[in-house]
Amino acid sequence: MFRSSFFAAGLFVLLTGTSFLFVDKMVLTHKVTVEEEPEPVREPEFRGFLGMTTLNDEQQEELNPPDWAAFSLMSIGAVTMLYAAALPKKRS
């Protein structure tokens, strides 16, 4: 059971990283309603990761993954899949 769970999680992360290679930005279809309350002050970006989503002119969220995110996710997914293949088989 662990082998298939780790393999599936690794495959999902690997494919997510691969999709980040082919896109510059993703526009989510739902629209964000801006309330009249002021937004809380956010900390500055941490190595380009926290500022991945912004609002465009039509109040839709845009996901702008940094360049390093694709390769990081692909390597984490590949290592997880290799770990799943290297797990010892159950002895009955």
C-alpha positions in Angstrom: 0.0 0.0 0.0 2.8 2.4 0.8 4.6 1.7 -2.5 1.6 2.7 -4.6 0.8 5.7 -2.5 4.3 7.1 -2.7 4.5 6.3 -6.4 1.2 8.1 -7.1 2.2 11.2 -5.0 5.6 11.3 -6.8 3.9 11.0 -10.2 1.5 13.8 -9.4 4.3 16.1 -8.3 6.4 15.2 -11.3 3.5 16.0 -13.7 2.8 19.2 -12.0 6.4 20.3 -12.4 6.3 19.2 -16.0 3.3 21.4 -16.7 5.1 24.4 -15.1 7.7 24.0 -17.9 5.2 24.7 -20.6 3.3 27.7 -19.1 4.3 31.2 -18.3 1.2 32.0 -16.3 -2.1 30.4 -15.5 -5.4 32.3 -15.2 -7.9 30.8 -12.9 -11.5 31.2 -14.1 -13.2 32.3 -10.9 -13.4 36.0 -10.2 -12.3 37.4 -6.8 -14.7 39.9 -5.2 -12.8 42.7 -3.6 -14.3 43.7 -0.3 -14.0 47.1 1.2 -11.9 45.9 4.0 -8.2 46.7 3.6 -6.0 43.8 2.8 -3.6 42.7 5.6 0.0 43.6 5.1 2.0 40.7 3.7 5.6 39.9 4.3 7.9 40.5 1.3 8.5 37.6 -1.1 10.6 34.8 0.0 12.8 33.9 -2.9 10.1 34.6 -5.4 7.6 32.0 -4.0 5.0 33.9 -2.1 4.1 36.3 -4.9 3.0 33.6 -7.3 -0.6 34.8 -7.5 -1.8 38.2 -8.6 -5.1 39.7 -9.8 -5.4 40.8 -13.4 -7.7 43.6 -14.7 -10.8 41.3 -14.7 -10.3 40.4 -11.1 -9.2 36.9 -11.9 -6.2 35.3 -10.2 -3.1 34.6 -12.2 -0.6 32.0 -11.1 3.0 33.0 -12.2 5.3 30.1 -11.2 9.0 31.0 -10.9 11.5 29.4 -13.2 13.0 27.2 -10.5 9.6 25.7 -9.4 9.3 23.4 -12.4 12.7 21.8 -11.9 12.3 21.5 -8.2 8.9 19.8 -8.4 10.2 17.4 -11.2 13.2 16.4 -9.1 11.2 15.9 -5.9 8.6 13.8 -7.8 11.3 11.7 -9.5 13.1 11.0 -6.2 9.8 10.0 -4.6 9.0 7.6 -7.4 12.5 6.1 -7.1 12.0 5.7 -3.4 8.7 3.9 -4.0 10.4 1.5 -6.4 13.2 0.8 -3.9 10.9 0.0 -1.0 11.3 -3.6 0.1 8.5 -6.0 -0.9 6.2 -7.3 1.8 7.3 -10.8 3.1 4.4 -13.1 3.9 
